[in-house]
Amino acid sequence: MTNEGVNKSKRQFLTSALTVVGAVGTGFIAVPFLSQMQPSAKAMAAGAPVDVDLTKMEPGQLIRVAWRGKPVWVLNRTPDVLETLTTLTDKLADPLSNESLQPDYCKNEFRAIKPEIFLAVGLCTHLGCSPTFRPEIAPPDLGDDWKGGFFCPCHGSWFDLAGRVYKGVPAPTNLEIPPHKYVKDTLITVGEDNEEASA
């Protein structure tokens, strides 16, 4: 059998064209399959660090942000609040935060990098309810021992304005402090450690 009547350039063109069409078809099939294996934007955002702008925070103001599906509180504490925190030691279950969850750079009297700015995960360490922010001193429903803090309405746990738990309440430990760092004086990133402070 001879190849005299076969046009080799036409055969090569058809082979190349079919190869390209096959590659494109494979790409159309593979792209949706591979893209479904990527985490969704919502899933990626759930664990992503969150920036908190402090430029408009007033003294005594509490703002809330969401990080990893949890509420995070950021409180701008006044000098009076900082002074009050030093007087509560005998009323607290863990005043030095030895049994509590916080980064090493927040294991101090104020549980903060900078004393005036306090961050905490806004979930009670008893059963995960969200305590309410009660900054007033000695309200009628909480009594004279209340110097301002966070009150859990579910089972009555008390936390001071450093997230430290009072003695004799259901919550076993202080409020959790999330990892965070100052990007600049007025900007905090929640979810990233403060390498300078921990070094």
VENPE-V962317 format. One record per backbone hydrogen bond with DSSP energy under -0.5 kcal/mol. CO is the residue of the C=O (numbers start at 1). NH is the residue of the N-H. Records with the same first field share a line. If there is no record, write none. Layout:
CO->NH, NH
This chain:
3->6
6->8
7->11
8->12
9->13
10->14
11->15
12->16
13->17
14->18
15->19
16->20
17->21
18->22
19->23
20->24
21->25
22->26
23->27
24->28
25->29
26->30
27->31
28->32
29->33
30->34
31->35
32->36
34->37
35->38
40->44
41->45
42->46
43->47
45->48
46->68
50->190
52->54, 188
54->57
58->61
61->76
63->74
65->72
67->70
70->67
71->122
72->65
73->120
74->63
75->77, 118
76->60
78->82
79->83
80->84
81->85
82->86
83->86
84->87
85->88
88->91, 92
89->92
91->167
94->97
100->102
101->177
103->106
104->107
106->108
108->111
114->117
116->77, 118
118->75
120->73, 122
121->123
124->128
129->124, 131
132->134, 151
134->149
139->142, 143
143->146
145->147
146->138
149->134
150->159
151->132, 153
152->156
157->152
158->166
159->150
160->163
163->175
164->160
165->93, 94
166->169
176->121, 178
179->191
180->194
181->183, 189
184->187
186->54, 55
187->183, 184
188->52, 190
189->181, 192
190->50
193->195
194->198
195->199
